[in-house]
Amino acid sequence: MQAKQVFQNMSPYTPGKQIEEVKKEYGLSKIVKLASNENPFGYSDKVKDAIPRMIDHLEIYPDGYATALRETLANTLHVGEKQLTFGCGSDEVVDIICRTYLEEGTNTVMATPTFPQYKHNAVIQGAEIAEVPLINGYHDLEAMLKTINAQTRVVWLCSPNNPTGTLISRDKLVNFLNECSTDVMVVLDEAYYEYIEDSHNPDSIGLLNDYPNLVILRTFSKAYGLANLRVGYGVASEEITTHLNITRGPFNTSSISQISALTALEDEGFLQQTYQENIKNKKAFMQACDEMNLSYYDSEANFLFVKLPTSGDAMFEYLLKKGFIVRSGEALGHPNGVRITIGSTEHMGELVANMKEFLASI
């Protein structure tokens, strides 16, 4: 059977090392995973308590409209219920956008390096890819505007950006939206929105009424700690979400996922704890990097990209043998660095000690 021609030059997503895999390979009993930007503090106890009550009527399809979650989230965000599109993680919403708006003869603009699924899904749809290098870890918004042409359908802005963690400020975002053609969709991927320091909050949802070409992506996988349950969403005009919901599969989020996300929304205490612990431990890790003479990007996320005097692969392999899984920059399109998820105080202390050992050995 013949697949699309483009698949001959593509490969499936390669996930980072998994805990059980590393335990077996290195004979270790304890593994700390700081590679996938998961929440080290788990998820809300309210969700944990509620899940046993959700496991009923598994023979029945879930609510394809996600009504209860939709109503609560719309009220929380102060948007209309018809402005929401739910996905199996926000990465599925990325795929839905590509399937809806991209095709042969069109192009899409994005930063590099950034979240790789923008490019991956766009290529499958036959669109041309225009990548604009970051400047000091930040989106080069002026260059991105200049790259847009008559064939551009979608521009991707990842803020905070993955893998650098850098934030597009509200002023710069508004200026970009003012300069960008209204015929071009601007997708603002805010997967790490809940980690942004309050004083830097861009209040992007408040821009939707003024910019009908804006689409905002968020997820329950990161700060809410529900990565395993796969719930993300897009917020946009009703016209856009109508198109996206035509493309979206009718039962793409399960009842358990929907109710868990709804319950997580109601536990503001857990979200605040996650926010405060992340800021505290990230600042302590930044100070430790300063002491090791290692530079890093400004991060408004729950990870830090640390630059190294050697390859990211070398640091990755060394830490792996010590029981720590991080993400090598080489795997992210940014050599000579590692992306490290901010973990607990205890784990970050152990990680720093191992990093110091590695640097002393090179």
Disulfide bonds with the S-S distance in Angstrom:
none
